[in-house]
Amino acid sequence: MTKQVIVIGKTIIALTVSVLVGIAFAECPLEKVAITKSGVYRAVNPDKYNEMDTAIKNNDQSKLKALIAEKSVSGIPSGKKVCVLEKSFYWYRTKIDVPGFEVSYWVQDDAITEVK
């Protein structure tokens, strides 16, 4: 009986999370949903994005590790649905909202594939 209650509880939690994620994407300001690609990074603001971008272009692994350690930059899981909030065509970067995270992130334009 206890195992059944636990399984039912997990199912309810999973359904609730699915509904909330669906609602988040239903309310994308630009109505654009994208899927993340593998092997790319995200930054918490434009300044940290510039530092990240420079470190990547210069293959400066120590700078990239420092940005990751201070939690200004992190990797993006591949295949994650995100909401596109803003595009900066001049800088080739996109601001995204990632479900489950309280802050928005800046990524390279080629870090995502827009689907809607």
ChimeraX commands (.cxc) that place a marker at each C-alpha (Angstrom):
marker #1 position 0.00,0.00,0.00 radius 0.5
marker #1 position 2.79,2.45,0.86 radius 0.5
marker #1 position 4.53,1.81,-2.49 radius 0.5
marker #1 position 1.30,2.57,-4.35 radius 0.5
marker #1 position 0.91,5.89,-2.52 radius 0.5
marker #1 position 4.51,6.84,-3.38 radius 0.5
marker #1 position 4.02,5.97,-7.05 radius 0.5
marker #1 position 0.76,7.94,-7.16 radius 0.5
marker #1 position 2.46,10.89,-5.44 radius 0.5
marker #1 position 5.32,10.88,-7.97 radius 0.5
marker #1 position 2.82,10.70,-10.82 radius 0.5
marker #1 position 0.91,13.71,-9.49 radius 0.5
marker #1 position 4.13,15.68,-9.09 radius 0.5
marker #1 position 5.25,14.77,-12.62 radius 0.5
marker #1 position 1.87,15.81,-14.05 radius 0.5
marker #1 position 1.95,19.10,-12.14 radius 0.5
marker #1 position 5.44,19.90,-13.43 radius 0.5
marker #1 position 4.37,19.02,-16.99 radius 0.5
marker #1 position 1.37,21.32,-16.76 radius 0.5
marker #1 position 3.42,24.19,-15.33 radius 0.5
marker #1 position 6.07,23.82,-18.06 radius 0.5
marker #1 position 3.30,23.79,-20.67 radius 0.5
marker #1 position 1.83,26.96,-19.19 radius 0.5
marker #1 position 5.25,28.66,-19.21 radius 0.5
marker #1 position 5.66,27.97,-22.91 radius 0.5
marker #1 position 2.09,28.97,-23.66 radius 0.5
marker #1 position 2.99,32.42,-22.33 radius 0.5
marker #1 position 6.27,33.08,-24.17 radius 0.5
marker #1 position 6.27,36.84,-24.84 radius 0.5
marker #1 position 7.41,36.44,-28.44 radius 0.5
marker #1 position 5.56,33.12,-28.77 radius 0.5
marker #1 position 8.82,31.48,-29.78 radius 0.5
marker #1 position 9.93,28.16,-28.36 radius 0.5
marker #1 position 13.37,26.73,-29.10 radius 0.5
marker #1 position 15.35,23.58,-28.39 radius 0.5
marker #1 position 18.88,23.78,-27.01 radius 0.5
marker #1 position 21.83,22.19,-28.81 radius 0.5
marker #1 position 24.65,20.27,-27.15 radius 0.5
marker #1 position 28.04,21.64,-26.17 radius 0.5
marker #1 position 27.01,25.26,-25.66 radius 0.5
marker #1 position 27.03,27.65,-22.71 radius 0.5
marker #1 position 24.67,30.24,-21.23 radius 0.5
marker #1 position 25.49,33.46,-19.35 radius 0.5
marker #1 position 23.44,35.37,-16.77 radius 0.5
marker #1 position 23.83,38.83,-18.34 radius 0.5
marker #1 position 25.30,40.57,-21.42 radius 0.5
marker #1 position 28.58,41.46,-19.66 radius 0.5
marker #1 position 29.20,37.86,-18.59 radius 0.5
marker #1 position 28.11,36.74,-22.07 radius 0.5
marker #1 position 30.85,38.94,-23.58 radius 0.5
marker #1 position 33.43,37.44,-21.20 radius 0.5
marker #1 position 32.20,33.93,-22.01 radius 0.5
marker #1 position 32.22,34.59,-25.75 radius 0.5
marker #1 position 35.77,35.97,-25.63 radius 0.5
marker #1 position 36.97,33.00,-23.56 radius 0.5
marker #1 position 35.41,30.56,-26.03 radius 0.5
marker #1 position 36.81,32.35,-29.09 radius 0.5
marker #1 position 40.29,32.52,-27.52 radius 0.5
marker #1 position 40.06,28.94,-26.21 radius 0.5
marker #1 position 40.76,30.35,-22.72 radius 0.5
marker #1 position 39.70,27.38,-20.61 radius 0.5
marker #1 position 40.90,28.96,-17.34 radius 0.5
marker #1 position 38.67,32.02,-17.87 radius 0.5
marker #1 position 35.72,29.82,-18.83 radius 0.5
marker #1 position 36.25,27.65,-15.72 radius 0.5
marker #1 position 36.41,30.81,-13.57 radius 0.5
marker #1 position 33.09,32.04,-15.01 radius 0.5
marker #1 position 31.54,28.63,-14.37 radius 0.5
marker #1 position 32.92,28.59,-10.79 radius 0.5
marker #1 position 31.34,31.97,-10.03 radius 0.5
marker #1 position 28.05,30.65,-11.50 radius 0.5
marker #1 position 27.89,33.38,-14.15 radius 0.5
marker #1 position 28.14,30.81,-16.94 radius 0.5
marker #1 position 26.99,27.21,-17.22 radius 0.5
marker #1 position 26.44,24.55,-19.82 radius 0.5
marker #1 position 23.03,24.01,-21.39 radius 0.5
marker #1 position 21.54,20.53,-21.39 radius 0.5
marker #1 position 20.93,19.35,-24.95 radius 0.5
marker #1 position 17.34,19.04,-26.17 radius 0.5
marker #1 position 15.79,21.31,-23.51 radius 0.5
marker #1 position 12.78,23.43,-24.50 radius 0.5
marker #1 position 13.32,27.12,-23.81 radius 0.5
marker #1 position 11.40,30.32,-24.43 radius 0.5
marker #1 position 13.03,32.98,-26.64 radius 0.5
marker #1 position 12.65,36.36,-24.95 radius 0.5
marker #1 position 14.86,38.68,-27.00 radius 0.5
marker #1 position 17.28,38.60,-29.91 radius 0.5
marker #1 position 20.28,40.85,-30.32 radius 0.5
marker #1 position 21.10,40.59,-34.01 radius 0.5
marker #1 position 24.10,42.90,-33.80 radius 0.5
marker #1 position 25.75,40.73,-31.13 radius 0.5
marker #1 position 24.52,37.34,-32.45 radius 0.5
marker #1 position 23.03,36.37,-29.12 radius 0.5
marker #1 position 19.60,35.43,-27.81 radius 0.5
marker #1 position 18.02,35.84,-24.38 radius 0.5
marker #1 position 16.17,32.72,-23.26 radius 0.5
marker #1 position 14.03,31.59,-20.35 radius 0.5
marker #1 position 14.78,28.06,-19.15 radius 0.5
marker #1 position 12.01,26.20,-17.27 radius 0.5
marker #1 position 12.98,25.53,-13.67 radius 0.5
marker #1 position 15.38,28.48,-13.45 radius 0.5
marker #1 position 14.48,31.86,-11.97 radius 0.5
marker #1 position 16.77,33.94,-14.18 radius 0.5
marker #1 position 16.97,34.36,-17.94 radius 0.5
marker #1 position 20.15,33.56,-19.84 radius 0.5
marker #1 position 22.02,34.84,-22.87 radius 0.5
marker #1 position 23.25,32.28,-25.41 radius 0.5
marker #1 position 24.86,32.35,-28.83 radius 0.5
marker #1 position 22.27,32.41,-31.60 radius 0.5
marker #1 position 23.45,29.02,-32.83 radius 0.5
marker #1 position 22.98,27.46,-29.36 radius 0.5
marker #1 position 19.28,26.92,-30.03 radius 0.5
marker #1 position 16.98,25.80,-32.81 radius 0.5
marker #1 position 13.71,27.74,-32.92 radius 0.5
marker #1 position 10.66,25.56,-33.42 radius 0.5
marker #1 position 7.74,27.97,-33.02 radius 0.5
marker link #1:1,2 radius 0.2
marker link #1:2,3 radius 0.2
marker link #1:3,4 radius 0.2
marker link #1:4,5 radius 0.2
marker link #1:5,6 radius 0.2
marker link #1:6,7 radius 0.2
marker link #1:7,8 radius 0.2
marker link #1:8,9 radius 0.2
marker link #1:9,10 radius 0.2
marker link #1:10,11 radius 0.2
marker link #1:11,12 radius 0.2
marker link #1:12,13 radius 0.2
marker link #1:13,14 radius 0.2
marker link #1:14,15 radius 0.2
marker link #1:15,16 radius 0.2
marker link #1:16,17 radius 0.2
marker link #1:17,18 radius 0.2
marker link #1:18,19 radius 0.2
marker link #1:19,20 radius 0.2
marker link #1:20,21 radius 0.2
marker link #1:21,22 radius 0.2
marker link #1:22,23 radius 0.2
marker link #1:23,24 radius 0.2
marker link #1:24,25 radius 0.2
marker link #1:25,26 radius 0.2
marker link #1:26,27 radius 0.2
marker link #1:27,28 radius 0.2
marker link #1:28,29 radius 0.2
marker link #1:29,30 radius 0.2
marker link #1:30,31 radius 0.2
marker link #1:31,32 radius 0.2
marker link #1:32,33 radius 0.2
marker link #1:33,34 radius 0.2
marker link #1:34,35 radius 0.2
marker link #1:35,36 radius 0.2
marker link #1:36,37 radius 0.2
marker link #1:37,38 radius 0.2
marker link #1:38,39 radius 0.2
marker link #1:39,40 radius 0.2
marker link #1:40,41 radius 0.2
marker link #1:41,42 radius 0.2
marker link #1:42,43 radius 0.2
marker link #1:43,44 radius 0.2
marker link #1:44,45 radius 0.2
marker link #1:45,46 radius 0.2
marker link #1:46,47 radius 0.2
marker link #1:47,48 radius 0.2
marker link #1:48,49 radius 0.2
marker link #1:49,50 radius 0.2
marker link #1:50,51 radius 0.2
marker link #1:51,52 radius 0.2
marker link #1:52,53 radius 0.2
marker link #1:53,54 radius 0.2
marker link #1:54,55 radius 0.2
marker link #1:55,56 radius 0.2
marker link #1:56,57 radius 0.2
marker link #1:57,58 radius 0.2
marker link #1:58,59 radius 0.2
marker link #1:59,60 radius 0.2
marker link #1:60,61 radius 0.2
marker link #1:61,62 radius 0.2
marker link #1:62,63 radius 0.2
marker link #1:63,64 radius 0.2
marker link #1:64,65 radius 0.2
marker link #1:65,66 radius 0.2
marker link #1:66,67 radius 0.2
marker link #1:67,68 radius 0.2
marker link #1:68,69 radius 0.2
marker link #1:69,70 radius 0.2
marker link #1:70,71 radius 0.2
marker link #1:71,72 radius 0.2
marker link #1:72,73 radius 0.2
marker link #1:73,74 radius 0.2
marker link #1:74,75 radius 0.2
marker link #1:75,76 radius 0.2
marker link #1:76,77 radius 0.2
marker link #1:77,78 radius 0.2
marker link #1:78,79 radius 0.2
marker link #1:79,80 radius 0.2
marker link #1:80,81 radius 0.2
marker link #1:81,82 radius 0.2
marker link #1:82,83 radius 0.2
marker link #1:83,84 radius 0.2
marker link #1:84,85 radius 0.2
marker link #1:85,86 radius 0.2
marker link #1:86,87 radius 0.2
marker link #1:87,88 radius 0.2
marker link #1:88,89 radius 0.2
marker link #1:89,90 radius 0.2
marker link #1:90,91 radius 0.2
marker link #1:91,92 radius 0.2
marker link #1:92,93 radius 0.2
marker link #1:93,94 radius 0.2
marker link #1:94,95 radius 0.2
marker link #1:95,96 radius 0.2
marker link #1:96,97 radius 0.2
marker link #1:97,98 radius 0.2
marker link #1:98,99 radius 0.2
marker link #1:99,100 radius 0.2
marker link #1:100,101 radius 0.2
marker link #1:101,102 radius 0.2
marker link #1:102,103 radius 0.2
marker link #1:103,104 radius 0.2
marker link #1:104,105 radius 0.2
marker link #1:105,106 radius 0.2
marker link #1:106,107 radius 0.2
marker link #1:107,108 radius 0.2
marker link #1:108,109 radius 0.2
marker link #1:109,110 radius 0.2
marker link #1:110,111 radius 0.2
marker link #1:111,112 radius 0.2
marker link #1:112,113 radius 0.2
marker link #1:113,114 radius 0.2
marker link #1:114,115 radius 0.2
marker link #1:115,116 radius 0.2
view
